[in-house]
């Protein structure tokens, strides 16, 4: 049996076939480009900031440090006072003279912390472990991490001494269709921090929610997280402090004294980790900020939360009244204060020919 090949018909269809093949190639190329994973070696992260982080919601998880901050155990409270010159500087400052806006053009604050175990902080292994890492050893790669927030407020309301269980972690992962990722931070929400102001007068309660040793082992050994974080001032409420000791001797840092965890999404946020890098310190005053997708919220931002960075206006808010120190040494906007007449002192800084440069 013989067959005849329809050459003339095929030649007529050739332009259409060629066009179809070309379009298919272009579409395939675009599709592959669209689904290509982000190149981690890219030299330009500005697009990530401009497209995502500049439109995010920023939630501060940090308690401020003040002379009235509640402290754990027998640690002293910090003290604040006006900064003074530590030496005589000819035609500028006498030994022990307080720096003022009027005389010098600037001020400073003298702080006596008394301890590196204050408020919201990064606790490092060296506190318990003589071979453990100090603040100096914490690498810069901890600065930005994914954060997951496990909510056990119901359990902590029923039992103020509730310990996070492995079952709580598994239930969280199932409820949110997620597996806690390698190198992330897991924060435990208990709303303990909502009573923070009362701790100044009533003292820190001896019973508080914590994390069981089994949960710590699961998070670090199985899920391989970087750190855990929590609202109380200790990870462990047991008399023997087994959880704190386990973390330290496993050389694991952790975040304590967090607040505003109720304002952080359960998943999908990043955590900015900053702390006072004291040489070989055993604890560092922290500034921890969660960065979350704004679309994950259905309500308006609360006080202290920032939604979308104004890229055209980098100025901070201006005080309504001049800053003056209270009896506790802390600066406050004082409605009764008279504005400073800058540059009247002959050697005041920030002046040209006796006039402010601003």
Secondary structure, DSSP 8 states (H G I E B T S, - for coil): ------HHHHHHHHHHHHHHHHHHHHHHHHHHHHTS---TT-S--HHHHHHTGGGSEEEE------TT----TT----EEEE-B-SS-BTTTB-TT-B--HHHHS---EEEE---S--SSEEE-GGGT-TTS--GGG--GGGSEEEEEEEE-HHHHHH-TT-EE-HHHHHHHHHHTT----TT-EEEEE--GGGGHHHHHHH---S---EE-HHHHHIIIIIS--SEEEESSS-S--STT-HHHHHHHHTT--EEES---GGGS-SSSEEEEEEE---TT-SEEEEEEEEEE-GGG--S---TT-EES--TT-------SS-EEE-TTS-EEE-TT-----TT-STT-SSEETTEE--
